[in-house]
Amino acid sequence: MFALTVLAGSYLARHSGTDPLDQWGFSVIRPNYHSATLNDFAQLGNPIAVACGALAAAAVSWGHDKLRAIACLVGPVLAGGLTEYALKPWFDPWIRGLQFPSGHETGASALVMVTLLVLPGRWLWLAVPAAAALLIALGAALVSLGWHTPSDALAGIATGTGAVLFADGASHLSSLARRRVRQNP
């Protein structure tokens, strides 16, 4: 997922003008720059909302999977750090000025992903499509508000999702490696 963001950023940095995805998005999504409702919805990706959600997900997971609980805390922090301190400074001197990827979409995607990680498996058939619809709607809101382009929003989804999945996978793989070392001294 992170590689997708890097590839998209590299493409956008080398091409001036609006890319085909953004052109299509702007033709479909109507501007609504002063919508209080869309502004409130966009706050789902606010760092405070993301932190509260990550803490709640970690608390839910703590009793049965401490490594997942740690990933629920580390993943959103990793996503936000990559976005604000690595990706935006790297790409935006050439693109549009600290927009790529969207920090709000990155945060919301990380929050959605930690929620999916702690849900019981029997609910995933319903939760995954709802999560995808929520993130697409948030991206459309950010575009409608004029805060971001569609490519900014998609890169935020890839970064937030990828960082949480990376944190979860890394925590569980490290635990598996430690167990194998103890079993085979």
Beta strands, then each sheet from edge to edge (+ up, - down):
end
